[in-house]
């Protein structure tokens, strides 16, 4: 079970880092750790100390609960909103259309 927990945390660390577009080195710099430490965490070879998790979550822009694998609806909403604001204009318009917040000017003939 410990290996399963380690693998899930490793996957979340890698996923969240990639979602925000940071390299392992950039995360390492922000946490004052060697890049090899971040790599070991993401491969599940090592795990961060529990007292480091809040700082890691902050660097990755997620809640402590998300990082630990406990769904946090507010944090997920924030990530979706942030992704929307980073999207190009066409993607934003398509999202508004899908959500019914905007009407399409296009009429099928």
C-alpha positions as CSV (number, residue, x, y, z in Angstrom):
1,X,0.0,0.0,0.0
2,X,2.9,2.4,0.8
3,X,4.2,1.9,-2.8
4,X,0.7,2.7,-4.2
5,X,0.6,5.9,-2.2
6,X,4.1,6.8,-3.3
7,X,3.2,6.1,-7.0
8,X,0.0,8.2,-6.8
9,X,1.9,11.1,-5.2
10,X,4.6,10.8,-7.8
11,X,2.1,11.0,-10.6
12,X,0.3,14.0,-9.0
13,X,3.6,15.9,-8.6
14,X,4.6,15.3,-12.2
15,X,1.1,16.1,-13.5
16,X,0.7,19.4,-11.6
17,X,4.2,20.5,-12.5
18,X,3.5,19.9,-16.2
19,X,0.1,21.6,-16.0
20,X,1.7,24.8,-14.9
21,X,4.6,24.5,-17.4
22,X,7.5,24.3,-15.0
23,X,10.6,22.1,-15.4
24,X,11.9,20.0,-12.6
25,X,14.8,22.5,-12.3
26,X,12.4,25.4,-11.9
27,X,10.5,23.5,-9.1
28,X,13.8,22.6,-7.5
29,X,14.9,26.2,-7.5
30,X,11.7,27.4,-5.9
31,X,12.0,24.8,-3.2
32,X,15.7,25.2,-2.7
33,X,16.3,21.5,-3.6
34,X,18.4,19.8,-6.2
35,X,16.7,18.8,-9.4
36,X,17.6,15.2,-8.7
37,X,15.3,15.3,-5.6
38,X,12.3,16.5,-7.7
39,X,13.1,13.7,-10.2
40,X,13.2,11.1,-7.5
41,X,9.9,12.3,-6.1
42,X,8.3,12.2,-9.6
43,X,9.6,8.7,-10.2
44,X,8.4,7.5,-6.8
45,X,12.0,6.6,-5.8
46,X,11.7,9.0,-2.8
47,X,9.0,11.0,-1.1
48,X,9.1,14.5,0.2
49,X,8.8,14.9,4.0
50,X,5.3,15.7,5.1
51,X,6.3,19.1,6.4
52,X,7.4,20.0,2.8
53,X,4.0,19.3,1.2
54,X,2.5,22.7,1.9
55,X,5.4,24.4,0.2
56,X,5.3,22.0,-2.7
57,X,1.6,22.6,-3.1
58,X,2.1,26.3,-3.1
59,X,4.8,26.1,-5.8
60,X,2.6,23.9,-8.0
61,X,-0.4,26.1,-7.5
62,X,-2.6,23.5,-5.9
63,X,-4.2,23.0,-2.5
64,X,-2.5,20.8,0.1
65,X,-5.5,18.5,-0.2
66,X,-5.2,18.2,-4.0
67,X,-1.5,17.4,-3.6
68,X,-2.4,14.7,-1.1
69,X,-5.0,13.2,-3.3
70,X,-8.1,14.5,-1.5
71,X,-10.4,16.3,-3.9
72,X,-11.0,19.9,-3.1
73,X,-13.7,21.4,-5.3
74,X,-12.7,25.0,-4.7
75,X,-9.1,24.3,-5.8
76,X,-10.4,22.4,-8.9
77,X,-12.6,25.4,-9.8
78,X,-9.6,27.8,-9.5
79,X,-7.5,25.6,-11.8
80,X,-10.3,25.6,-14.4
81,X,-10.7,29.3,-14.2
82,X,-7.0,29.9,-14.5
83,X,-6.8,27.6,-17.5
84,X,-9.7,29.5,-19.1
85,X,-7.9,32.8,-18.6
86,X,-4.7,31.3,-20.1
87,X,-6.6,30.0,-23.2
88,X,-6.7,31.8,-26.5
89,X,-9.8,33.8,-27.5
90,X,-11.2,31.1,-29.7
91,X,-11.0,28.5,-27.0
92,X,-12.6,30.9,-24.5
93,X,-15.4,31.5,-26.8
94,X,-15.9,27.8,-27.4
95,X,-16.0,27.2,-23.6
96,X,-18.7,29.9,-23.2
97,X,-20.7,28.3,-26.0
98,X,-20.5,24.9,-24.4
99,X,-21.6,26.3,-21.1
100,X,-24.5,28.2,-22.6
101,X,-23.0,31.5,-21.6
102,X,-22.9,32.8,-25.2
103,X,-24.9,32.2,-28.3
104,X,-23.4,31.2,-31.6
105,X,-23.7,33.7,-34.5
106,X,-23.3,30.7,-36.9
107,X,-26.5,29.4,-38.4
108,X,-26.5,26.0,-40.3
109,X,-28.0,26.2,-43.8
